[in-house]
């Protein structure tokens, strides 16, 4: 169970931004209450000015601290607000639509051994028995933590960071629309921090099952990539793509992360998923980059 008011200082602070997350935050809180970690830990939910029952659902959970922002500020500003009040030397990040495994904190802290500053835990897509093509694209295109860690960062859906990293390189950049976790990770590794991928520190993530939801996510990512040119610190600014880069529009021949699926797909199904990936994910990312360059500059 999370640490109570009179418990010893927590070993890790779990920070979760939440915006209109009333439908799923109860599953997250139940999973956090069942952690096998023997050391005390604290859970901090930052309600980013939700208009639903997020605050009420969080308030009903025992030993969970809820901070409510007066106006919507974005997930990175919300995480920074959580950092302000967190008291542990290690910060664990996940999202309100995620469900950590019972051993998540225990395995994450084990991976954060001597000489390791950050741990990117595994994120597994939560797929129904008969997933849509959109859900399959979401599962194999995004949140590949093993690849991210090799590149020097981890997604905040499942990320452990020592407080000393924030003291060294600063906090999340609240001006970014997306990619703030990537920017922070690259700033940290460029400054000498180390990162490790932990396959057994598991978090389940709900996949977007509709074409509209997948396209909206991809558009947001593309627009966030455009914002890197203006607001990112470190080398991520130089990685911001130009909307005239043909690589954004030409169908990619590289394979998606098919290995991340538990069962292989038949050939016709793979062809459908590949087409959906191009039309509903890759092209909206390109559109987001173009819109961001035109309207956000």
N, C-alpha and C positions, 0 to 999 in steps of 0.2 A: 504493500500500500504506500501511497505517497506520504511524505513526512507530515506529521501533524504540527500544530503551533508550538508545542513544547519539545519537539524532537531535537536530536543533535543536528548540526549543520548538514545540509544535503550534499551528496557527492556529485550530483548532476542536476542541472535545471533543464526541464523540458519546456521549450518555447514553441507555441503554436499560434499563428495568426488565423483569424476566422472572420469571414464576411458572409453573412446570410447562410451560415452553416448549420442551422438548427436541425436540418433533416439528417445529417450524418455525424454531428459532433458527439452524440451520445455513444455511438459505437467506438469512437476514438477514446473517450473518457473511460469506458468500460475496459478497453484493452490496456490503457495506462494503469488502471487500478489493479490489474492482474499480473504486473511485472514480477519476474522471479528475482530481481536484484535485491540482495539482502541489505545493502546500504540504503539509507534514506535518500529520497529524491523529491524534488518539487515540480509541480506542473503549473505553468503559467499560460493562460489563454488570453490573447489580445483580441478583443472584439472590435473590429475595424468599422464602427458605426453601423452595425447591422440593423436591418429593418424587420427582421423576423424574430424568432424565439431563441436565438443563439445565447443571449445573456441569461435567459431563464433556465435553459438546459444546463449551462455551465454552473450556474448558482446552486443547482440541486445536487451537484457532485461534491463529495466530501474531500476536504484537504486540497482543493483546486483553487488557485487564485485567478480571478478574472479582472482584467483591465479593459475598460471601455473607452475608446477614443471618441471624442466629441464629433469629429467629422472624418469621413473616409480619407485615409492617407496612403493606402497601398500596403501590400504585404511586407515590403522591406522596411518601411517606416514602422510598421507594427512590430516586426521582429526587433528593431532597435529599441522600441519602447519596452519590450520584454527584457532586453539586455540591461536596461536601466535598473530594473528591480530584481533581476536574478542574482542569487547569492552564491552559487556553486562555482568551482573552478573550471568545470566542464559544462558546455552548453550542448544540448541535443535538440535538433530541429526536426519537426515533421509538420504535416498539413492536416487540416480539419477533415479532409475527405480520405485520410489514410487510416489503416488499422495495423498498429505494430504487433508483431508476434509477442508471446509472453516473455521470451528471452531477449527481446530487442535491446533493452538497456544493458543487460548483463553482457551480451556478446559485443555490443558496441564499445563498452568500456574495456573489455578484454583486448579488443583490437587496437585501442588507443594506448598502446604500451609505450615503454621508454623510447624516446626519439621520434615518436609519431605525434603530429600536431592536429591532424584532421582525419576523420574516418568517413568514407562514403559507404553507407550500408546498402544492401541490395533492395531494390524496389521491384516487386512482382505485381503484374497487372491482375486485377480481380475480374476474371472473365466469367460470364454465364455459360451454361452447358452448350448453347448454340449462339456464339458471339456474332455480332454483325461485322461486316467488313470494316466499318469505321472503328469499332472496338479493337479489332486485330491490328489495324494501323497504329492506333494509339498505344497499343501494348508493345509493338516491336520498333517503333520509330523514336519514342521519347523515353527519358529516364533510364538510359543505359549507364548505370553507375560505374560499371567496370571500365567502360571506355572513358567516361568522364574523369575518373581517378587517374587514368593513364595520361590524360591531358592536363591534369593539375587542379581539378576542382571536383565538387560534388553537389548534387541538387539538394535543396533544403527539404525535400520530401523525406530525406533520411540522411542526416548529416550531424556528425559530432565534431565539435571544435573546442580546443582549449581557449580559455579566456585570454591567455597570453597572446594568442594570434590577433585578437581584436585590439589589444593594447599596442601591438606592434604596427598593424597596418590600417587600423580604423574599422568602422562598422560597415553595415550594408549601405549601399548608395541608394537613397530613397528617390532619387530623380529618375531612375531607370524604370521603364515599364515592365521589362522582364530581363532575365539574365543577370540579376543582381548576385545570385549565388555563384555564377560563373566568374563574374568580375571580382568578387571577394576572394574566391579560391585562387585565381591567377595572380592577384596582388600578393596574396600570402605566399604562394609557392615561388614567385619571383623574388620575394624577400627572404627566401631560405626555408620556409615551412615545408613540412613533409606531409604527404597524404597517403592513405592506404584504403584499398577496397576490402570490405568485409562482407562476404557472401552470406554468412550466417546471421548477420544483424538485419533481420528481415522486416520489411514493412509492406503491407498490401495496399495497393492504390486502385481506386475505382476508375475504370476505363470509360472514356466518353463513347457512348454507343450510337450516337446519331451523327449524320453527316454535318448538320448545322453546328453541333457542339465542337466537332473536330475542326471544322473550318474556322470557327471563331477562335479556338485556341491557337491554330496555326497563324492566323492573321495577327493575333496579339504578340506572338513570338517574333514575327517579322517586323512589326512596328517597334518592338523592343530592340531588335537588332539595329534598326535605323537610329534609335535614340542613343546607342552606344557612341556614335560619332560625336555627339554633342556633350554627353554627360558622363561617359565612362572614364574611369581613371586607370592608368596602366595600359598594357598592350591591347586590351579588349577594344579600346577606341580605334586602333589601327585595323582591327579585324572586322569592323562594321562594313558590310557589303554595299556596293553601289547598286542602285536599282537598274543600271544598264549592264550589269554583269550577266552575261548569257548563262552562266552556271546556274543562276536562279531559275531559269525557265526551261533549259534543256532537260529532258527526262534522264534521271540518273540511272546508270547501268549497274551501280553497286547494289549488292544484296542488302536488304533490310535485315534487322536482327531476328531472323527466323528461328535461330537457336534458342531464343528466349521463350518460345512457345513449348508447352509440355508435350503436345502431340503435333506431328508434321501435318501439313495441309495437302490435300490433293492438288494436282497441277492446275485445274481450272479455278480452284479457290485462291491459289497463290496469284494467278493472273488477275483476278478480280481485286484482290488486296493491293497489288502493285498499281493498278489503275486508280483505285481510290486514293492511294498514297499520293500519286502525282496530281490528281485533279483537286482533291479536298485537303491536302496537306502541303505539298510542295508549292503549288501555284498560289494558295493563300498566303504562305510565308513571303513569296515574292511580292505579292500585292501589298502586304503589310509593310515591307521595306520601302516600296515606292510611295505609299501613302504617308509613311513616317517622314520620308525625306521632303515631301512636298508641303505637308501641312504642319509638321512639328518643328521645322526649322524656323 
